[in-house]
Amino acid sequence: MFGSLGWTEILFILVIALIIFGPRKLPQLGRSLGEGLAQFRRASEDFKRSWEQEITLEEKHPSSPAPAPAPITPPTEDVPATMSEADSEEKSGVNA
């Protein structure tokens, strides 16, 4: 139930909790801890149930394959790579 904790370890933890929190706060802490665990369990079960529903829907109606991306075409214009090339072409008188 408590994994690898033995009864002496559990008793020791409970005694320490009783000393730290006192007899008035301990039942409130236990109650709030229990409610939090129950809420977490409900949320995890709900998530598991919705996950399984999505899987069964996906198995019944598989989605179509994604279209292939369009190929990238290089620009058709002759564009110089750097400004220095543009300057040298301009100075040499080469214009298209």
C-alpha positions, 0 to 999 in steps of 0.5 A: 500500500505504501510502497517500500515504507514499513509500519514503523516508518509510517508510524514515525511520520504520523507522530512527527506530523502530530507534533508539528501540526497538532491534534486540531489541524491534522484531521483538516490536513488529512481531509484536504489531502484526501480531497486533493488526491480524489480530484487528481484521480478523477481528472486523470481518469477523465483524461485517460478516457478522452485520450482513448476516445480520440484514439478509437476515433482516429482508428475508425477515421484515419486522417488523409496524408498531409500534402507534400510541400511545394518545391522551392524555386530559385529566383529568376532574376540575376541578383548580385550576392553582395553590394560590392559585386553590384558596385563593381558591375556598375563601375565596369559598365555591365548592365542588363 
